[in-house]
Amino acid sequence: MVAAATGSAEGSDEKMGRLVTITDPAQWEDLFTRTVDERPVQFVRPADTDRPTWATYEGSRYLGTLSAELDGGRLRWRVQSSHEAHHELDDAVRALRRPVSWPRERTQVGHWARRMLADESLTAVDVETTGLENAFAVQIAAVRRDGSVVFNEYVQPLADIEPAAVAVHGIAPERVASAATFSQLLPALTDVLHGRTVVAYNMDFDRGVFERELVRHHGDDTVAKQWLSHCQWQDTMVPYAVWRGLWSVKRGAYRNQPLGGPHDAVADCRLLLAKLEQMAQAIPADQAPVSHL
């Protein structure tokens, strides 16, 4: 039986904040609680060790065991059952919370990625924008599955670029002041994307930018949707979230992961394709698909 932690979850989280300032995890307390996705998790160091290892519990349910180690001066949390490591303690807990269906779902994602990469028309697309809400394009790139760049243009957005967006992608208004507009680039984009399988990271956002630009160009959302229908759109973000398998009990779903690129459209396209390769390579070549996504 595990002794109950004293104090509120909020108080325990404050104590946790103090703990992480201690660079040697072996000096951490034997018992503490941390709230992960609005649910408290109790960490208990086994009585027979002084090593930085804790059994984790969610109420009376044992989740698994985590150990802390230093990696270049930064803490890393290792899941003992799978030996995988996470720099964020919350992510290590999310890995322990995976549903039993995760291995099968991960395999499905691997086969999906393999099918995407086998598609000769596969084209990765990324759009840098004026902001997050009702955004317009300031850079559009398209990269084929072999890494060749078939489109890379800065775009005059005919709209203000939010300072927060400039801080992310570094594309200031003066950089695109003399660039072509989306309307001027549309014929080339049509040649590059129509008839292709178009893959994006957070597809709804990028596709939404295209739709907004097309409606502004044509003045008709029906024509915009017709243009978009000539592409076979696929999203990598959700499959990659499944592949990573960091389960959020708050959302009841796998937690979406940031792409992690430099916010340059070409570089982000290539990173997206690299994530597809990563997912595909994790599945043995001779393993038959269990089902289609």
C-alpha positions as CSV (number, residue, x, y, z in Angstrom):
1,M,0.0,0.0,0.0
2,V,1.2,3.5,-0.8
3,A,0.9,6.2,1.8
4,A,-1.2,9.2,0.8
5,A,0.6,12.4,0.0
6,T,-0.2,15.3,2.3
7,G,-1.3,18.7,1.2
8,S,-3.3,19.9,-1.9
9,A,-2.3,19.1,-5.5
10,E,-1.6,22.8,-6.0
11,G,0.8,22.8,-3.0
12,S,2.5,19.7,-4.2
13,D,3.0,21.3,-7.6
14,E,4.6,24.3,-5.9
15,K,6.9,21.9,-4.1
16,M,7.6,20.2,-7.4
17,G,8.6,23.6,-8.9
18,R,11.2,24.0,-6.1
19,L,12.5,20.4,-6.6
20,V,13.3,20.9,-10.3
21,T,15.8,23.6,-9.3
22,I,17.9,21.0,-7.6
23,T,20.3,19.8,-10.3
24,D,21.0,16.4,-8.7
25,P,17.7,14.4,-8.9
26,A,19.0,12.0,-6.2
27,Q,18.4,14.8,-3.7
28,W,14.7,15.0,-4.6
29,E,12.1,14.1,-2.0
30,D,10.9,10.5,-1.7
31,L,7.3,11.5,-2.0
32,F,5.7,14.2,-4.1
33,T,2.6,14.9,-6.2
34,R,2.4,16.6,-9.6
35,T,-0.8,17.5,-11.5
36,V,-0.6,16.3,-15.2
37,D,-3.5,17.3,-17.5
38,E,-5.6,18.2,-14.5
39,R,-5.2,14.9,-12.7
40,P,-2.8,14.4,-9.8
41,V,0.0,11.8,-10.0
42,Q,1.9,10.6,-6.9
43,F,5.6,9.8,-7.1
44,V,7.0,7.4,-4.5
45,R,10.7,6.5,-4.3
46,P,10.9,2.7,-3.4
47,A,12.1,2.2,0.2
48,D,15.0,0.0,-0.9
49,T,16.9,2.5,-3.0
50,D,18.4,6.0,-2.9
51,R,18.6,6.2,-6.7
52,P,16.5,8.9,-8.5
53,T,13.7,6.4,-9.3
54,W,10.0,6.8,-8.5
55,A,7.0,4.6,-8.8
56,T,4.0,6.6,-10.1
57,Y,0.4,6.2,-9.1
58,E,-2.9,7.8,-10.2
59,G,-5.1,7.2,-7.2
60,S,-4.7,3.6,-6.5
61,R,-3.6,2.7,-10.0
62,Y,0.0,2.0,-10.6
63,L,1.2,3.6,-13.8
64,G,4.8,2.5,-14.0
65,T,8.3,3.6,-12.9
66,L,10.3,6.6,-14.0
67,S,13.9,7.4,-13.3
68,A,15.7,10.8,-13.6
69,E,19.1,11.3,-15.2
70,L,21.2,14.3,-16.2
71,D,21.7,14.7,-20.0
72,G,24.2,17.5,-20.7
73,G,23.1,19.4,-17.6
74,R,19.4,18.9,-18.4
75,L,17.1,16.4,-16.6
76,R,15.8,13.5,-18.6
77,W,13.1,11.1,-17.5
78,R,13.3,7.5,-18.5
79,V,10.3,5.1,-18.7
80,Q,11.7,1.9,-17.3
81,S,9.3,-0.4,-19.1
82,S,10.2,0.9,-22.5
83,H,13.5,2.6,-21.9
84,E,12.3,5.7,-23.8
85,A,13.4,9.1,-22.5
86,H,11.6,12.5,-22.2
87,H,12.9,15.9,-21.2
88,E,9.6,16.8,-19.8
89,L,8.3,14.9,-16.7
90,D,4.7,15.5,-17.9
91,D,5.4,13.8,-21.2
92,A,6.9,10.8,-19.4
93,V,3.7,10.5,-17.4
94,R,1.6,10.8,-20.6
95,A,3.7,7.9,-22.0
96,L,2.8,5.8,-19.0
97,R,-0.9,6.6,-19.5
98,R,-1.1,5.2,-23.0
99,P,-4.1,3.1,-23.7
100,V,-3.5,-0.6,-24.4
101,S,-4.5,0.0,-28.0
102,W,-1.5,2.2,-28.6
103,P,0.9,-0.5,-30.2
104,R,-1.8,-1.4,-32.7
105,E,-2.5,2.3,-33.5
106,R,1.2,3.1,-33.8
107,T,1.6,0.2,-36.3
108,Q,-1.4,1.5,-38.3
109,V,0.3,5.0,-38.4
110,G,3.5,3.4,-39.6
111,H,1.8,1.7,-42.5
112,W,0.0,4.9,-43.3
113,A,3.3,6.8,-43.5
114,R,4.7,4.1,-45.7
115,R,1.8,4.4,-48.1
116,M,2.2,8.2,-48.2
117,L,5.9,7.9,-49.1
118,A,5.1,5.3,-51.8
119,D,2.9,7.9,-53.5
120,E,4.9,9.4,-56.4
121,S,2.8,12.5,-56.3
122,L,3.4,13.2,-52.7
123,T,4.2,16.9,-52.0
124,A,4.7,18.5,-48.7
125,V,3.4,22.1,-48.3
126,D,4.0,24.7,-45.6
127,V,2.7,28.2,-45.3
128,E,4.1,31.0,-43.1
129,T,1.5,33.6,-42.4
130,T,0.5,37.1,-41.1
131,G,-0.7,35.6,-37.8
132,L,-2.9,32.8,-36.4
133,E,-6.4,34.1,-36.9
134,N,-7.8,34.8,-40.4
135,A,-4.2,34.7,-41.6
136,F,-2.8,35.3,-45.1
137,A,0.3,33.9,-46.6
138,V,3.8,35.5,-46.5
139,Q,5.7,32.5,-47.7
140,I,4.6,29.3,-49.4
141,A,6.8,26.3,-50.1
142,A,6.2,22.9,-51.8
143,V,8.7,20.0,-51.6
144,R,8.5,16.7,-53.4
145,R,9.0,13.5,-51.4
146,D,12.6,13.3,-52.6
147,G,13.4,16.7,-51.0
148,S,13.4,18.7,-54.3
149,V,11.9,22.2,-53.9
150,V,9.2,22.8,-56.6
151,F,7.8,26.0,-55.1
152,N,9.3,28.6,-52.7
153,E,8.0,32.1,-52.8
154,Y,7.5,35.0,-50.5
155,V,4.1,36.5,-50.8
156,Q,2.8,40.1,-50.5
157,P,-0.1,39.5,-48.1
158,L,-2.0,42.7,-48.7
159,A,-2.5,42.7,-45.0
160,D,-0.7,43.6,-41.8
161,I,1.8,41.1,-40.4
162,E,1.4,40.7,-36.7
163,P,4.6,41.4,-34.6
164,A,4.1,38.1,-32.9
165,A,4.2,36.3,-36.3
166,V,7.4,38.2,-37.3
167,A,9.0,37.1,-34.0
168,V,8.3,33.5,-35.0
169,H,9.2,33.3,-38.7
170,G,11.3,36.5,-39.1
171,I,9.4,37.7,-42.2
172,A,9.1,41.4,-41.7
173,P,6.7,43.6,-43.9
174,E,9.6,45.1,-45.8
175,R,10.8,41.7,-46.8
176,V,7.6,41.0,-48.7
177,A,6.7,44.6,-49.8
178,S,7.7,44.0,-53.4
179,A,6.9,40.2,-53.5
180,A,4.2,38.8,-55.8
181,T,0.7,38.5,-54.5
182,F,-1.1,35.2,-54.1
183,S,-3.1,36.0,-57.2
184,Q,0.0,36.4,-59.2
185,L,1.4,33.1,-57.9
186,L,-1.8,31.1,-58.3
187,P,-1.1,29.8,-61.8
188,A,2.3,28.3,-60.7
189,L,0.7,26.9,-57.5
190,T,-2.0,25.3,-59.6
191,D,0.6,23.6,-61.8
192,V,2.6,22.4,-58.7
193,L,-0.3,21.1,-56.5
194,H,-3.2,20.0,-58.7
195,G,-3.4,16.3,-59.1
196,R,-1.0,15.7,-56.2
197,T,-1.3,14.2,-52.7
198,V,-0.6,17.3,-50.6
199,V,0.6,16.6,-47.0
200,A,0.9,19.3,-44.4
201,Y,1.5,19.5,-40.6
202,N,-1.7,20.8,-39.1
203,M,-3.4,20.6,-42.5
204,D,-6.5,22.5,-41.4
205,F,-4.5,25.6,-40.8
206,D,-2.5,25.5,-44.1
207,R,-5.5,24.5,-46.1
208,G,-7.5,27.2,-44.4
209,V,-5.0,29.8,-45.5
210,F,-5.2,28.6,-49.1
211,E,-9.0,28.7,-49.0
212,R,-9.0,32.3,-47.6
213,E,-6.6,33.4,-50.3
214,L,-8.7,31.7,-53.0
215,V,-11.9,33.3,-51.8
216,R,-10.3,36.7,-51.8
217,H,-9.0,36.1,-55.3
218,H,-12.2,34.7,-56.8
219,G,-14.7,36.3,-54.6
220,D,-16.5,33.0,-54.4
221,D,-16.1,30.2,-51.8
222,T,-17.5,27.6,-54.2
223,V,-14.7,28.2,-56.7
224,A,-12.2,28.1,-53.9
225,K,-13.4,24.7,-52.7
226,Q,-13.3,23.4,-56.3
227,W,-9.7,24.5,-56.6
228,L,-8.8,22.8,-53.3
229,S,-10.6,19.6,-54.4
230,H,-8.0,19.0,-57.1
231,C,-5.5,18.2,-54.3
232,Q,-5.7,15.0,-52.1
233,W,-5.0,16.6,-48.7
234,Q,-3.4,14.7,-45.9
235,D,-2.4,15.7,-42.4
236,T,0.7,14.5,-40.6
237,M,0.2,16.1,-37.2
238,V,-2.5,13.8,-35.9
239,P,-0.8,10.5,-37.1
240,Y,2.5,11.8,-35.6
241,A,0.7,12.4,-32.3
242,V,-0.5,8.8,-32.3
243,W,3.0,7.6,-33.2
244,R,4.5,9.5,-30.2
245,G,1.8,8.2,-28.0
246,L,1.7,10.9,-25.3
247,W,-1.8,10.4,-23.9
248,S,-3.8,13.4,-22.5
249,V,-6.4,12.2,-20.1
250,K,-7.9,15.7,-20.2
251,R,-8.5,15.6,-23.9
252,G,-9.0,11.9,-24.2
253,A,-6.6,11.8,-27.1
254,Y,-2.9,11.7,-28.0
255,R,-1.3,15.1,-27.5
256,N,-0.4,16.9,-30.6
257,Q,3.3,17.7,-30.9
258,P,5.0,20.8,-32.4
259,L,6.7,20.3,-35.7
260,G,9.9,21.8,-34.2
261,G,11.1,23.4,-37.4
262,P,12.8,26.8,-37.9
263,H,9.5,28.3,-39.3
264,D,11.0,28.6,-42.8
265,A,8.6,27.0,-45.2
266,V,11.1,24.9,-47.1
267,A,12.9,23.6,-44.0
268,D,9.5,22.8,-42.4
269,C,8.4,20.9,-45.4
270,R,11.6,18.8,-45.3
271,L,11.2,18.2,-41.6
272,L,7.6,17.0,-42.2
273,L,8.8,14.5,-44.8
274,A,11.5,13.4,-42.3
275,K,8.8,12.7,-39.7
276,L,7.0,10.5,-42.3
277,E,10.2,8.6,-42.9
278,Q,10.6,8.2,-39.1
279,M,7.2,6.8,-38.7
280,A,7.5,4.5,-41.7
281,Q,10.9,3.1,-40.7
282,A,9.7,2.0,-37.3
283,I,7.6,-0.7,-38.9
284,P,9.4,-3.9,-40.1
285,A,9.3,-4.0,-43.9
286,D,7.8,-7.5,-44.0
287,Q,5.0,-6.7,-41.5
288,A,1.6,-6.7,-43.2
289,P,-0.8,-3.8,-42.5
290,V,-3.4,-4.5,-39.9
291,S,-5.9,-1.9,-41.3
292,H,-6.0,1.4,-43.1
293,L,-6.2,4.8,-41.4
